Amino acid sequence: KNLKKETNNELSRAVGTVVWEDKDMPSRDIFFETTEEFKKDLSLSPDAFLTGCFLPAVYLGEKRIKIEGEICPTLKDGLFSNLGILKKWYGRQFKSIKIEGKIGHKNVNLPQKRRIGLFFSGGVDSLYSLRTNRLAYPLNHQLSIADCCLIHGFDIYYDESSEKRLDVFQRAL
């Protein structure tokens, strides 16, 4: 909830608040952050926040995700398809979850020229995905991966109390 844009020094953020219902955890702001150069392409898409919250919510046992704003029906279906694969791979660890939100999809200031991105951890799966894409498409092709996204605190262990919390992330980056 509370999706908003913020500017901090030379960085711009799309911020939202995560409120846990079934897990005894404090509310927390999560954000997508970029430099001034890409500020115009940053949008307050509920789809982005749904995507970012889906796996942590499933993994930690939340029964539902309620999101403010319109969500893309294709994204919702895709998340459930991927959850089905995770259940086959890992079994009962991944429980079903309900997604509540207004279904629909309005354009949210997408750039005229579309770009393909990849969530990138530096691990075997993301390296394989990038390499396969590079072998399949030349760099100037519309389906060539143009951007990689490394998320601090998701794929790489994150301990807020640790003095070395950025060391592992910086090394991966």
Beta strands, then each sheet from edge to edge (+ up, - down):
strand 1: 4-8
strand 2: 11-18
strand 3: 28-35
strand 4: 64-71
strand 5: 98-103
strand 6: 116-119
strand 7: 145-149
sheet 1: 1+ 2- 3+
sheet 2: 4+ 5+
sheet 3: 6+ 7+
end
